[in-house]
Structure formats: structure tokens, C-alpha cells
Amino acid sequence: MSRESEILELQEIVNNSTIEEYFEKGGNNNSQARYIFEVSKYVVNNDKSVFVPLQPRIRDMSDPAWMKSLCYCLAILRRYKMDLTIQTIKNECSSLPRSTGFGRVSELEMFWRQMKAVSRGISDQSFSDRVYEFANPQ
């Protein structure tokens, strides 16, 4: 084997290892988050008609269920240090709550378990049963 072919083979190994490490460590996710963040900075409040469909349409943040969901999402994003996603949300929302109400990881996990239990309860009912329950509240 010639020296040049050895170098090319070693370079191929380095390239493949780098690509594997990049994806394993979340490099692709980070690149996408950076891209979306930069697009959001440019699109928000841009008056060009081509960007109107991309602009945020956040209407009423005063609904308690909506706010609780937002706080939960923010707490998860903070927990996993997804700062670019949080910055993108800040670009698109007029205001975000400073505190999420979830001080510990155990509170996040407990809330998640509660949501799963509610979801399972809903999935146990047929659509007709849910319509009947909605039409005839007790």
C-alpha cells in the first residue's frame, strides 16, 4: 500500500468518526436550532409580504391551561439547556414568564406522569362516549 493511499484511508476513518460524533453529540440538532433562531430574528416584525405566513400568531396567553403548558415546556427546555430554542420563543412571544413554577426535576416528572394518566384516561373512551360526556356534563 502506498503512503498516499494510507493517508486517504486514515482520512476516511477520521471523516466517518467525526460525522458519527457530530450526530451522536447533537450537532445536527444544534445546527437546526441555530438556523431557526436566525430565521426567527429576521422574520419577526418584518413587513415584507413573503414573510407574513411565517410570522407568529400567538393570540391569548392569559388562559391558565395555555400558560401552564407554556411554563412546562419552558421548564423542560431549561432543564435540558435548550437555550437557542428558548431564545427563539422569546423572539416570537411578546413576553414569557420569568418563573415556570417547576423548581425541581421531580416536579416536572410528577406533572408529566399526571399528564400521561389523563391522556390514558381519555384514550380509554371511545369518541362517541366523549361526545356524549361533552354534551351531557354532570
FIROSE-576122 format. One record per residue: chain; residue in three letters; y negated, z negated, x negated of N, C-alpha, C in turn. Coordinates in nm, 2 decimals. Atoms other than C-alpha are relative to their C-alpha. Layout:
! FIROSE-576122
<r chaine="A" residu="ALA" n_py="Y" n_pz="Z" n_px="X" ca_py="Y" ca_pz="Z" ca_px="X" c_py="Y" c_pz="Z" c_px="X"/>
...
***
This chain:
! FIROSE-576122
<r chaine="A" residu="MET" n_py="0.12" n_pz="0.00" n_px="-0.08" ca_py="0.00" ca_pz="0.00" ca_px="0.00" c_py="-0.12" c_pz="0.00" c_px="-0.09"/>
<r chaine="A" residu="SER" n_py="0.12" n_pz="-0.01" n_px="0.08" ca_py="-0.34" ca_pz="0.09" ca_px="-0.14" c_py="-0.09" c_pz="-0.11" c_px="0.03"/>
<r chaine="A" residu="ARG" n_py="0.10" n_pz="0.10" n_px="-0.01" ca_py="-0.62" ca_pz="-0.15" ca_px="-0.18" c_py="-0.09" c_pz="0.02" c_px="0.13"/>
<r chaine="A" residu="GLU" n_py="0.09" n_pz="-0.04" n_px="-0.12" ca_py="-0.83" ca_pz="0.03" ca_px="0.09" c_py="0.08" c_pz="-0.03" c_px="0.13"/>
<r chaine="A" residu="SER" n_py="-0.08" n_pz="0.02" n_px="-0.13" ca_py="-0.55" ca_pz="0.01" ca_px="0.35" c_py="0.02" c_pz="-0.15" c_px="0.02"/>
<r chaine="A" residu="GLU" n_py="-0.01" n_pz="0.14" n_px="-0.01" ca_py="-0.50" ca_pz="-0.36" ca_px="0.27" c_py="-0.13" c_pz="-0.06" c_px="0.06"/>
<r chaine="A" residu="ILE" n_py="0.13" n_pz="0.05" n_px="-0.05" ca_py="-0.88" ca_pz="-0.42" ca_px="0.33" c_py="-0.01" c_pz="0.03" c_px="0.15"/>
<r chaine="A" residu="LEU" n_py="0.01" n_pz="-0.04" n_px="-0.14" ca_py="-0.86" ca_pz="-0.22" ca_px="0.66" c_py="0.09" c_pz="-0.09" c_px="0.09"/>
<r chaine="A" residu="GLU" n_py="-0.10" n_pz="0.08" n_px="-0.07" ca_py="-0.56" ca_pz="-0.42" ca_px="0.77" c_py="-0.06" c_pz="-0.15" c_px="0.02"/>
<r chaine="A" residu="LEU" n_py="0.06" n_pz="0.13" n_px="-0.01" ca_py="-0.73" ca_pz="-0.75" ca_px="0.69" c_py="-0.12" c_pz="0.00" c_px="0.09"/>
<r chaine="A" residu="GLN" n_py="0.12" n_pz="-0.01" n_px="-0.09" ca_py="-1.05" ca_pz="-0.64" ca_px="0.86" c_py="0.04" c_pz="0.00" c_px="0.15"/>
<r chaine="A" residu="GLU" n_py="-0.05" n_pz="0.00" n_px="-0.13" ca_py="-0.85" ca_pz="-0.56" ca_px="1.17" c_py="0.05" c_pz="-0.14" c_px="0.05"/>
<r chaine="A" residu="ILE" n_py="-0.04" n_pz="0.14" n_px="-0.04" ca_py="-0.70" ca_pz="-0.91" ca_px="1.17" c_py="-0.12" c_pz="-0.09" c_px="0.03"/>
<r chaine="A" residu="VAL" n_py="0.12" n_pz="0.07" n_px="-0.02" ca_py="-1.04" ca_pz="-1.06" ca_px="1.13" c_py="-0.07" c_pz="0.03" c_px="0.13"/>
<r chaine="A" residu="ASN" n_py="0.06" n_pz="-0.05" n_px="-0.12" ca_py="-1.18" ca_pz="-0.85" ca_px="1.41" c_py="0.07" c_pz="-0.05" c_px="0.13"/>
<r chaine="A" residu="ASN" n_py="-0.07" n_pz="0.05" n_px="-0.11" ca_py="-0.90" ca_pz="-0.94" ca_px="1.65" c_py="-0.01" c_pz="-0.15" c_px="0.02"/>
<r chaine="A" residu="SER" n_py="0.01" n_pz="0.15" n_px="0.00" ca_py="-0.92" ca_pz="-1.31" ca_px="1.56" c_py="-0.14" c_pz="-0.04" c_px="0.06"/>
<r chaine="A" residu="THR" n_py="0.14" n_pz="0.02" n_px="-0.05" ca_py="-1.30" ca_pz="-1.30" ca_px="1.62" c_py="-0.01" c_pz="0.02" c_px="0.15"/>
<r chaine="A" residu="ILE" n_py="0.01" n_pz="-0.03" n_px="-0.14" ca_py="-1.26" ca_pz="-1.14" ca_px="1.96" c_py="0.08" c_pz="-0.10" c_px="0.08"/>
<r chaine="A" residu="GLU" n_py="-0.08" n_pz="0.11" n_px="-0.07" ca_py="-0.99" ca_pz="-1.39" ca_px="2.07" c_py="-0.08" c_pz="-0.13" c_px="0.00"/>
<r chaine="A" residu="GLU" n_py="0.08" n_pz="0.12" n_px="0.01" ca_py="-1.21" ca_pz="-1.68" ca_px="1.95" c_py="-0.12" c_pz="0.01" c_px="0.09"/>
<r chaine="A" residu="TYR" n_py="0.12" n_pz="-0.02" n_px="-0.09" ca_py="-1.51" ca_pz="-1.54" ca_px="2.13" c_py="0.03" c_pz="-0.02" c_px="0.15"/>
<r chaine="A" residu="PHE" n_py="-0.04" n_pz="0.02" n_px="-0.14" ca_py="-1.33" ca_pz="-1.52" ca_px="2.46" c_py="0.05" c_pz="-0.14" c_px="0.03"/>
<r chaine="A" residu="GLU" n_py="-0.06" n_pz="0.13" n_px="-0.01" ca_py="-1.15" ca_pz="-1.85" ca_px="2.41" c_py="-0.11" c_pz="-0.11" c_px="0.01"/>
<r chaine="A" residu="LYS" n_py="0.11" n_pz="0.10" n_px="0.01" ca_py="-1.47" ca_pz="-2.04" ca_px="2.34" c_py="-0.11" c_pz="0.03" c_px="0.11"/>
<r chaine="A" residu="GLY" n_py="0.09" n_pz="-0.03" n_px="-0.10" ca_py="-1.65" ca_pz="-1.88" ca_px="2.64" c_py="-0.12" c_pz="0.08" c_px="-0.03"/>
<r chaine="A" residu="GLY" n_py="0.11" n_pz="-0.08" n_px="0.05" ca_py="-1.87" ca_pz="-1.64" ca_px="2.45" c_py="-0.04" c_pz="0.11" c_px="0.11"/>
<r chaine="A" residu="ASN" n_py="0.03" n_pz="-0.10" n_px="-0.10" ca_py="-1.84" ca_pz="-1.38" ca_px="2.73" c_py="-0.08" c_pz="-0.07" c_px="0.12"/>
<r chaine="A" residu="ASN" n_py="0.07" n_pz="0.07" n_px="-0.10" ca_py="-1.95" ca_pz="-1.64" ca_px="2.99" c_py="-0.14" c_pz="-0.03" c_px="-0.04"/>
<r chaine="A" residu="ASN" n_py="0.13" n_pz="0.03" n_px="0.05" ca_py="-2.24" ca_pz="-1.74" ca_px="2.78" c_py="-0.09" c_pz="0.13" c_px="0.00"/>
<r chaine="A" residu="SER" n_py="0.08" n_pz="-0.13" n_px="0.00" ca_py="-2.35" ca_pz="-1.37" ca_px="2.74" c_py="-0.04" c_pz="0.04" c_px="0.14"/>
<r chaine="A" residu="GLN" n_py="0.03" n_pz="-0.03" n_px="-0.14" ca_py="-2.33" ca_pz="-1.32" ca_px="3.11" c_py="-0.11" c_pz="-0.09" c_px="0.05"/>
<r chaine="A" residu="ALA" n_py="0.10" n_pz="0.09" n_px="-0.05" ca_py="-2.53" ca_pz="-1.63" ca_px="3.18" c_py="-0.14" c_pz="0.03" c_px="-0.06"/>
<r chaine="A" residu="ARG" n_py="0.13" n_pz="-0.03" n_px="0.06" ca_py="-2.80" ca_pz="-1.53" ca_px="2.93" c_py="-0.06" c_pz="0.13" c_px="0.07"/>
<r chaine="A" residu="TYR" n_py="0.05" n_pz="-0.12" n_px="-0.07" ca_py="-2.82" ca_pz="-1.18" ca_px="3.09" c_py="-0.06" c_pz="-0.03" c_px="0.14"/>
<r chaine="A" residu="ILE" n_py="0.05" n_pz="0.04" n_px="-0.13" ca_py="-2.85" ca_pz="-1.32" ca_px="3.44" c_py="-0.13" c_pz="-0.08" c_px="0.00"/>
<r chaine="A" residu="PHE" n_py="0.12" n_pz="0.08" n_px="0.01" ca_py="-3.11" ca_pz="-1.57" ca_px="3.33" c_py="-0.12" c_pz="0.09" c_px="-0.04"/>
<r chaine="A" residu="GLU" n_py="0.11" n_pz="-0.09" n_px="0.04" ca_py="-3.32" ca_pz="-1.30" ca_px="3.16" c_py="-0.04" c_pz="0.10" c_px="0.12"/>
<r chaine="A" residu="VAL" n_py="0.03" n_pz="-0.09" n_px="-0.12" ca_py="-3.29" ca_pz="-1.07" ca_px="3.47" c_py="-0.08" c_pz="-0.08" c_px="0.10"/>
<r chaine="A" residu="SER" n_py="0.06" n_pz="0.09" n_px="-0.10" ca_py="-3.39" ca_pz="-1.36" ca_px="3.70" c_py="-0.15" c_pz="-0.02" c_px="-0.04"/>
<r chaine="A" residu="LYS" n_py="0.14" n_pz="0.03" n_px="0.04" ca_py="-3.70" ca_pz="-1.43" ca_px="3.49" c_py="-0.09" c_pz="0.13" c_px="0.03"/>
<r chaine="A" residu="TYR" n_py="0.08" n_pz="-0.13" n_px="-0.02" ca_py="-3.81" ca_pz="-1.06" ca_px="3.52" c_py="-0.01" c_pz="0.03" c_px="0.15"/>
<r chaine="A" residu="VAL" n_py="0.00" n_pz="-0.04" n_px="-0.14" ca_py="-3.72" ca_pz="-1.01" ca_px="3.89" c_py="-0.08" c_pz="-0.09" c_px="0.09"/>
<r chaine="A" residu="VAL" n_py="0.07" n_pz="0.10" n_px="-0.08" ca_py="-3.86" ca_pz="-1.33" ca_px="4.04" c_py="-0.15" c_pz="0.03" c_px="0.00"/>
<r chaine="A" residu="ASN" n_py="0.14" n_pz="-0.02" n_px="-0.02" ca_py="-4.21" ca_pz="-1.27" ca_px="4.17" c_py="-0.05" c_pz="0.14" c_px="-0.05"/>
<r chaine="A" residu="ASN" n_py="0.04" n_pz="-0.14" n_px="0.04" ca_py="-4.21" ca_pz="-0.90" ca_px="4.06" c_py="-0.02" c_pz="0.08" c_px="0.12"/>
<r chaine="A" residu="ASP" n_py="0.04" n_pz="-0.07" n_px="-0.12" ca_py="-4.38" ca_pz="-0.69" ca_px="4.32" c_py="0.06" c_pz="0.14" c_px="0.01"/>
<r chaine="A" residu="LYS" n_py="-0.06" n_pz="-0.14" n_px="-0.01" ca_py="-4.20" ca_pz="-0.36" ca_px="4.24" c_py="0.10" c_pz="0.00" c_px="0.10"/>
<r chaine="A" residu="SER" n_py="-0.09" n_pz="-0.01" n_px="-0.11" ca_py="-4.01" ca_pz="-0.25" ca_px="4.54" c_py="0.15" c_pz="0.01" c_px="-0.04"/>
<r chaine="A" residu="VAL" n_py="-0.14" n_pz="-0.02" n_px="0.04" ca_py="-3.70" ca_pz="-0.17" ca_px="4.34" c_py="0.07" c_pz="-0.14" c_px="-0.02"/>
<r chaine="A" residu="PHE" n_py="-0.06" n_pz="0.13" n_px="0.02" ca_py="-3.66" ca_pz="-0.55" ca_px="4.27" c_py="0.00" c_pz="-0.09" c_px="0.12"/>
<r chaine="A" residu="VAL" n_py="0.00" n_pz="0.08" n_px="-0.13" ca_py="-3.71" ca_pz="-0.67" ca_px="4.63" c_py="0.14" c_pz="-0.04" c_px="0.04"/>
<r chaine="A" residu="PRO" n_py="-0.13" n_pz="0.05" n_px="-0.04" ca_py="-3.34" ca_pz="-0.67" ca_px="4.71" c_py="0.06" c_pz="-0.10" c_px="-0.09"/>
<r chaine="A" residu="LEU" n_py="-0.06" n_pz="0.10" n_px="0.10" ca_py="-3.27" ca_pz="-0.88" ca_px="4.40" c_py="-0.07" c_pz="-0.14" c_px="0.01"/>
<r chaine="A" residu="GLN" n_py="0.08" n_pz="0.13" n_px="0.00" ca_py="-3.53" ca_pz="-1.15" ca_px="4.48" c_py="0.07" c_pz="-0.10" c_px="0.08"/>
<r chaine="A" residu="PRO" n_py="-0.06" n_pz="0.11" n_px="-0.07" ca_py="-3.41" ca_pz="-1.49" ca_px="4.60" c_py="-0.05" c_pz="-0.01" c_px="0.14"/>
<r chaine="A" residu="ARG" n_py="0.03" n_pz="0.02" n_px="-0.14" ca_py="-3.41" ca_pz="-1.56" ca_px="4.98" c_py="0.03" c_pz="-0.14" c_px="0.04"/>
<r chaine="A" residu="ILE" n_py="-0.03" n_pz="0.13" n_px="-0.04" ca_py="-3.40" ca_pz="-1.93" ca_px="4.99" c_py="-0.10" c_pz="-0.05" c_px="0.11"/>
<r chaine="A" residu="ARG" n_py="0.09" n_pz="0.02" n_px="-0.11" ca_py="-3.53" ca_pz="-2.04" ca_px="5.32" c_py="-0.03" c_pz="-0.15" c_px="0.02"/>
<r chaine="A" residu="ASP" n_py="0.03" n_pz="0.14" n_px="-0.04" ca_py="-3.49" ca_pz="-2.40" ca_px="5.43" c_py="0.09" c_pz="-0.10" c_px="-0.09"/>
<r chaine="A" residu="MET" n_py="-0.07" n_pz="0.09" n_px="0.08" ca_py="-3.39" ca_pz="-2.66" ca_px="5.17" c_py="0.00" c_pz="-0.14" c_px="0.06"/>
<r chaine="A" residu="SER" n_py="0.02" n_pz="0.13" n_px="-0.05" ca_py="-3.46" ca_pz="-2.95" ca_px="5.40" c_py="0.13" c_pz="-0.05" c_px="0.07"/>
<r chaine="A" residu="ASP" n_py="-0.13" n_pz="0.04" n_px="-0.07" ca_py="-3.11" ca_pz="-2.95" ca_px="5.57" c_py="0.07" c_pz="-0.10" c_px="-0.09"/>
<r chaine="A" residu="PRO" n_py="-0.07" n_pz="0.10" n_px="0.08" ca_py="-2.93" ca_pz="-3.26" ca_px="5.45" c_py="0.13" c_pz="0.05" c_px="-0.06"/>
<r chaine="A" residu="ALA" n_py="-0.13" n_pz="-0.05" n_px="0.06" ca_py="-2.59" ca_pz="-3.08" ca_px="5.41" c_py="-0.03" c_pz="0.10" c_px="-0.11"/>
<r chaine="A" residu="TRP" n_py="0.04" n_pz="-0.10" n_px="0.11" ca_py="-2.76" ca_pz="-2.80" ca_px="5.21" c_py="-0.04" c_pz="-0.07" c_px="-0.12"/>
<r chaine="A" residu="MET" n_py="0.05" n_pz="0.08" n_px="0.11" ca_py="-2.93" ca_pz="-3.05" ca_px="4.99" c_py="0.11" c_pz="-0.07" c_px="-0.07"/>
<r chaine="A" residu="LYS" n_py="-0.11" n_pz="0.07" n_px="0.06" ca_py="-2.61" ca_pz="-3.25" ca_px="4.93" c_py="0.09" c_pz="0.10" c_px="-0.08"/>
<r chaine="A" residu="SER" n_py="-0.08" n_pz="-0.11" n_px="0.07" ca_py="-2.43" ca_pz="-2.92" ca_px="4.84" c_py="-0.07" c_pz="0.04" c_px="-0.13"/>
<r chaine="A" residu="LEU" n_py="0.08" n_pz="-0.03" n_px="0.12" ca_py="-2.71" ca_pz="-2.83" ca_px="4.60" c_py="0.01" c_pz="-0.10" c_px="-0.11"/>
<r chaine="A" residu="CYS" n_py="-0.01" n_pz="0.11" n_px="0.09" ca_py="-2.70" ca_pz="-3.17" ca_px="4.44" c_py="0.14" c_pz="0.00" c_px="-0.07"/>
<r chaine="A" residu="TYR" n_py="-0.13" n_pz="0.00" n_px="0.05" ca_py="-2.33" ca_pz="-3.15" ca_px="4.40" c_py="0.02" c_pz="0.11" c_px="-0.11"/>
<r chaine="A" residu="CYS" n_py="-0.01" n_pz="-0.12" n_px="0.09" ca_py="-2.35" ca_pz="-2.80" ca_px="4.24" c_py="-0.08" c_pz="-0.03" c_px="-0.13"/>
<r chaine="A" residu="LEU" n_py="0.08" n_pz="0.03" n_px="0.12" ca_py="-2.63" ca_pz="-2.92" ca_px="4.00" c_py="0.07" c_pz="-0.10" c_px="-0.08"/>
<r chaine="A" residu="ALA" n_py="-0.07" n_pz="0.11" n_px="0.08" ca_py="-2.43" ca_pz="-3.23" ca_px="3.90" c_py="0.12" c_pz="0.06" c_px="-0.07"/>
<r chaine="A" residu="ILE" n_py="-0.11" n_pz="-0.07" n_px="0.07" ca_py="-2.12" ca_pz="-3.01" ca_px="3.82" c_py="-0.06" c_pz="0.08" c_px="-0.12"/>
<r chaine="A" residu="LEU" n_py="0.06" n_pz="-0.08" n_px="0.11" ca_py="-2.34" ca_pz="-2.77" ca_px="3.62" c_py="-0.05" c_pz="-0.09" c_px="-0.11"/>
<r chaine="A" residu="ARG" n_py="0.05" n_pz="0.09" n_px="0.11" ca_py="-2.50" ca_pz="-3.06" ca_px="3.43" c_py="0.12" c_pz="-0.06" c_px="-0.07"/>
<r chaine="A" residu="ARG" n_py="-0.12" n_pz="0.06" n_px="0.06" ca_py="-2.15" ca_pz="-3.22" ca_px="3.37" c_py="0.06" c_pz="0.09" c_px="-0.10"/>
<r chaine="A" residu="TYR" n_py="-0.06" n_pz="-0.10" n_px="0.10" ca_py="-2.03" ca_pz="-2.90" ca_px="3.20" c_py="-0.10" c_pz="0.07" c_px="-0.08"/>
<r chaine="A" residu="LYS" n_py="0.11" n_pz="-0.05" n_px="0.08" ca_py="-2.36" ca_pz="-2.83" ca_px="3.03" c_py="-0.03" c_pz="0.15" c_px="0.01"/>
<r chaine="A" residu="MET" n_py="0.03" n_pz="-0.14" n_px="-0.03" ca_py="-2.42" ca_pz="-2.50" ca_px="3.20" c_py="-0.15" c_pz="0.02" c_px="0.02"/>
<r chaine="A" residu="ASP" n_py="0.15" n_pz="0.00" n_px="0.00" ca_py="-2.79" ca_pz="-2.51" ca_px="3.11" c_py="-0.06" c_pz="0.13" c_px="0.04"/>
<r chaine="A" residu="LEU" n_py="0.06" n_pz="-0.13" n_px="-0.03" ca_py="-2.86" ca_pz="-2.14" ca_px="3.14" c_py="0.01" c_pz="0.03" c_px="0.16"/>
<r chaine="A" residu="THR" n_py="-0.02" n_pz="-0.01" n_px="-0.14" ca_py="-2.72" ca_pz="-2.14" ca_px="3.50" c_py="-0.10" c_pz="-0.09" c_px="0.07"/>
<r chaine="A" residu="ILE" n_py="0.10" n_pz="0.09" n_px="-0.06" ca_py="-2.94" ca_pz="-2.44" ca_px="3.58" c_py="-0.14" c_pz="0.06" c_px="-0.01"/>
<r chaine="A" residu="GLN" n_py="0.13" n_pz="-0.06" n_px="0.02" ca_py="-3.24" ca_pz="-2.26" ca_px="3.43" c_py="-0.02" c_pz="0.12" c_px="0.09"/>
<r chaine="A" residu="THR" n_py="0.01" n_pz="-0.11" n_px="-0.09" ca_py="-3.17" ca_pz="-1.95" ca_px="3.64" c_py="-0.02" c_pz="-0.05" c_px="0.14"/>
<r chaine="A" residu="ILE" n_py="0.02" n_pz="0.05" n_px="-0.14" ca_py="-3.15" ca_pz="-2.16" ca_px="3.96" c_py="-0.15" c_pz="-0.05" c_px="0.00"/>
<r chaine="A" residu="LYS" n_py="0.14" n_pz="0.05" n_px="0.00" ca_py="-3.49" ca_pz="-2.32" ca_px="3.86" c_py="-0.09" c_pz="0.12" c_px="0.01"/>
<r chaine="A" residu="ASN" n_py="0.08" n_pz="-0.12" n_px="-0.02" ca_py="-3.63" ca_pz="-1.97" ca_px="3.83" c_py="-0.01" c_pz="0.05" c_px="0.14"/>
<r chaine="A" residu="GLU" n_py="-0.01" n_pz="-0.06" n_px="-0.14" ca_py="-3.52" ca_pz="-1.88" ca_px="4.18" c_py="-0.03" c_pz="-0.10" c_px="0.11"/>
<r chaine="A" residu="CYS" n_py="0.04" n_pz="0.10" n_px="-0.10" ca_py="-3.59" ca_pz="-2.21" ca_px="4.36" c_py="-0.13" c_pz="-0.05" c_px="-0.03"/>
<r chaine="A" residu="SER" n_py="0.13" n_pz="0.05" n_px="0.02" ca_py="-3.93" ca_pz="-2.34" ca_px="4.42" c_py="0.00" c_pz="-0.14" c_px="-0.06"/>
<r chaine="A" residu="SER" n_py="-0.01" n_pz="0.14" n_px="0.05" ca_py="-3.82" ca_pz="-2.70" ca_px="4.35" c_py="0.15" c_pz="-0.04" c_px="0.01"/>
<r chaine="A" residu="LEU" n_py="-0.13" n_pz="0.06" n_px="0.01" ca_py="-3.50" ca_pz="-2.88" ca_px="4.25" c_py="-0.01" c_pz="-0.15" c_px="0.00"/>
<r chaine="A" residu="PRO" n_py="0.01" n_pz="0.14" n_px="0.00" ca_py="-3.42" ca_pz="-3.24" ca_px="4.30" c_py="0.02" c_pz="-0.05" c_px="-0.15"/>
<r chaine="A" residu="ARG" n_py="-0.01" n_pz="0.06" n_px="0.14" ca_py="-3.46" ca_pz="-3.45" ca_px="3.98" c_py="0.13" c_pz="-0.07" c_px="-0.02"/>
<r chaine="A" residu="SER" n_py="-0.13" n_pz="0.08" n_px="0.01" ca_py="-3.16" ca_pz="-3.67" ca_px="4.06" c_py="0.09" c_pz="0.06" c_px="0.11"/>
<r chaine="A" residu="THR" n_py="-0.10" n_pz="-0.06" n_px="-0.09" ca_py="-2.84" ca_pz="-3.54" ca_px="4.22" c_py="0.07" c_pz="-0.11" c_px="0.08"/>
<r chaine="A" residu="GLY" n_py="-0.06" n_pz="0.10" n_px="-0.08" ca_py="-2.72" ca_pz="-3.88" ca_px="4.34" c_py="0.14" c_pz="-0.03" c_px="-0.05"/>
<r chaine="A" residu="PHE" n_py="-0.13" n_pz="0.01" n_px="0.06" ca_py="-2.40" ca_pz="-3.84" ca_px="4.13" c_py="-0.02" c_pz="-0.06" c_px="-0.14"/>
<r chaine="A" residu="GLY" n_py="0.02" n_pz="0.06" n_px="0.13" ca_py="-2.43" ca_pz="-4.09" ca_px="3.84" c_py="0.11" c_pz="0.01" c_px="-0.09"/>
<r chaine="A" residu="ARG" n_py="-0.12" n_pz="0.01" n_px="0.08" ca_py="-2.08" ca_pz="-4.09" ca_px="3.72" c_py="0.10" c_pz="0.12" c_px="0.04"/>
<r chaine="A" residu="VAL" n_py="-0.10" n_pz="-0.11" n_px="-0.02" ca_py="-1.80" ca_pz="-3.83" ca_px="3.68" c_py="0.09" c_pz="-0.04" c_px="0.12"/>
<r chaine="A" residu="SER" n_py="-0.09" n_pz="0.05" n_px="-0.10" ca_py="-1.58" ca_pz="-4.05" ca_px="3.91" c_py="-0.06" c_pz="0.03" c_px="0.14"/>
<r chaine="A" residu="GLU" n_py="0.07" n_pz="-0.03" n_px="-0.13" ca_py="-1.84" ca_pz="-4.00" ca_px="4.19" c_py="0.02" c_pz="0.15" c_px="0.04"/>
<r chaine="A" residu="LEU" n_py="-0.02" n_pz="-0.14" n_px="-0.02" ca_py="-1.81" ca_pz="-3.62" ca_px="4.15" c_py="0.14" c_pz="0.03" c_px="0.04"/>
<r chaine="A" residu="GLU" n_py="-0.14" n_pz="-0.03" n_px="-0.03" ca_py="-1.44" ca_pz="-3.63" ca_px="4.16" c_py="0.04" c_pz="-0.06" c_px="0.14"/>
<r chaine="A" residu="MET" n_py="-0.03" n_pz="0.06" n_px="-0.13" ca_py="-1.43" ca_pz="-3.86" ca_px="4.47" c_py="-0.06" c_pz="0.09" c_px="0.11"/>
<r chaine="A" residu="PHE" n_py="0.06" n_pz="-0.09" n_px="-0.09" ca_py="-1.67" ca_pz="-3.62" ca_px="4.65" c_py="0.08" c_pz="0.12" c_px="0.01"/>
<r chaine="A" residu="TRP" n_py="-0.09" n_pz="-0.11" n_px="-0.01" ca_py="-1.45" ca_pz="-3.33" ca_px="4.56" c_py="0.12" c_pz="-0.02" c_px="0.08"/>
<r chaine="A" residu="ARG" n_py="-0.13" n_pz="0.03" n_px="-0.07" ca_py="-1.14" ca_pz="-3.50" ca_px="4.69" c_py="-0.04" c_pz="-0.01" c_px="0.15"/>
<r chaine="A" residu="GLN" n_py="0.04" n_pz="0.01" n_px="-0.14" ca_py="-1.33" ca_pz="-3.57" ca_px="5.02" c_py="-0.02" c_pz="0.14" c_px="0.06"/>
<r chaine="A" residu="MET" n_py="0.02" n_pz="-0.14" n_px="-0.05" ca_py="-1.43" ca_pz="-3.20" ca_px="5.05" c_py="0.13" c_pz="0.07" c_px="0.02"/>
<r chaine="A" residu="LYS" n_py="-0.14" n_pz="-0.06" n_px="-0.02" ca_py="-1.07" ca_pz="-3.09" ca_px="4.99" c_py="0.07" c_pz="-0.05" c_px="0.12"/>
<r chaine="A" residu="ALA" n_py="-0.07" n_pz="0.06" n_px="-0.11" ca_py="-0.94" ca_pz="-3.33" ca_px="5.25" c_py="-0.06" c_pz="0.06" c_px="0.13"/>
<r chaine="A" residu="VAL" n_py="0.06" n_pz="-0.06" n_px="-0.12" ca_py="-1.19" ca_pz="-3.19" ca_px="5.51" c_py="0.04" c_pz="0.14" c_px="0.01"/>
<r chaine="A" residu="SER" n_py="-0.04" n_pz="-0.14" n_px="0.00" ca_py="-1.10" ca_pz="-2.84" ca_px="5.41" c_py="0.14" c_pz="0.01" c_px="0.05"/>
<r chaine="A" residu="ARG" n_py="-0.14" n_pz="0.00" n_px="-0.05" ca_py="-0.73" ca_pz="-2.91" ca_px="5.46" c_py="0.01" c_pz="-0.03" c_px="0.15"/>
<r chaine="A" residu="GLY" n_py="0.00" n_pz="0.03" n_px="-0.15" ca_py="-0.80" ca_pz="-3.06" ca_px="5.80" c_py="-0.04" c_pz="0.12" c_px="0.08"/>
<r chaine="A" residu="ILE" n_py="0.05" n_pz="-0.12" n_px="-0.07" ca_py="-0.99" ca_pz="-2.75" ca_px="5.90" c_py="0.11" c_pz="0.10" c_px="0.00"/>
<r chaine="A" residu="SER" n_py="-0.10" n_pz="-0.11" n_px="0.01" ca_py="-0.72" ca_pz="-2.52" ca_px="5.78" c_py="0.13" c_pz="-0.03" c_px="0.08"/>
<r chaine="A" residu="ASP" n_py="-0.11" n_pz="0.03" n_px="-0.08" ca_py="-0.46" ca_pz="-2.71" ca_px="5.98" c_py="-0.01" c_pz="0.05" c_px="0.15"/>
<r chaine="A" residu="GLN" n_py="0.02" n_pz="-0.04" n_px="-0.13" ca_py="-0.62" ca_pz="-2.60" ca_px="6.30" c_py="-0.01" c_pz="0.15" c_px="0.01"/>
<r chaine="A" residu="SER" n_py="0.02" n_pz="-0.15" n_px="-0.02" ca_py="-0.60" ca_pz="-2.25" ca_px="6.45" c_py="-0.14" c_pz="0.03" c_px="0.04"/>
<r chaine="A" residu="PHE" n_py="0.14" n_pz="-0.04" n_px="-0.04" ca_py="-0.91" ca_pz="-2.05" ca_px="6.52" c_py="-0.03" c_pz="-0.04" c_px="0.14"/>
<r chaine="A" residu="SER" n_py="0.02" n_pz="0.03" n_px="-0.14" ca_py="-0.86" ca_pz="-2.09" ca_px="6.89" c_py="-0.03" c_pz="-0.15" c_px="0.02"/>
<r chaine="A" residu="ASP" n_py="0.02" n_pz="0.14" n_px="-0.01" ca_py="-0.84" ca_pz="-2.47" ca_px="6.85" c_py="-0.14" c_pz="-0.04" c_px="-0.04"/>
<r chaine="A" residu="ARG" n_py="0.13" n_pz="0.03" n_px="0.05" ca_py="-1.16" ca_pz="-2.48" ca_px="6.65" c_py="-0.11" c_pz="0.05" c_px="0.10"/>
<r chaine="A" residu="VAL" n_py="0.10" n_pz="-0.06" n_px="-0.10" ca_py="-1.34" ca_pz="-2.26" ca_px="6.91" c_py="0.00" c_pz="-0.10" c_px="0.12"/>
<r chaine="A" residu="TYR" n_py="-0.01" n_pz="0.10" n_px="-0.11" ca_py="-1.22" ca_pz="-2.50" ca_px="7.19" c_py="-0.07" c_pz="-0.13" c_px="-0.04"/>
<r chaine="A" residu="GLU" n_py="0.07" n_pz="0.12" n_px="0.04" ca_py="-1.33" ca_pz="-2.80" ca_px="6.99" c_py="-0.15" c_pz="0.01" c_px="-0.01"/>
<r chaine="A" residu="PHE" n_py="0.14" n_pz="-0.02" n_px="0.01" ca_py="-1.67" ca_pz="-2.65" ca_px="6.93" c_py="-0.06" c_pz="0.01" c_px="0.14"/>
<r chaine="A" residu="ALA" n_py="0.05" n_pz="-0.02" n_px="-0.14" ca_py="-1.71" ca_pz="-2.55" ca_px="7.30" c_py="0.00" c_pz="-0.13" c_px="0.08"/>
<r chaine="A" residu="ASN" n_py="-0.02" n_pz="0.12" n_px="-0.08" ca_py="-1.60" ca_pz="-2.89" ca_px="7.42" c_py="-0.01" c_pz="-0.12" c_px="-0.09"/>
<r chaine="A" residu="PRO" n_py="0.02" n_pz="0.12" n_px="0.09" ca_py="-1.75" ca_pz="-3.16" ca_px="7.19" c_py="0.03" c_pz="-0.13" c_px="0.08"/>
<r chaine="A" residu="GLN" n_py="-0.03" n_pz="0.13" n_px="-0.06" ca_py="-1.64" ca_pz="-3.51" ca_px="7.26" c_py="-0.10" c_pz="-0.11" c_px="-0.03"/>
***
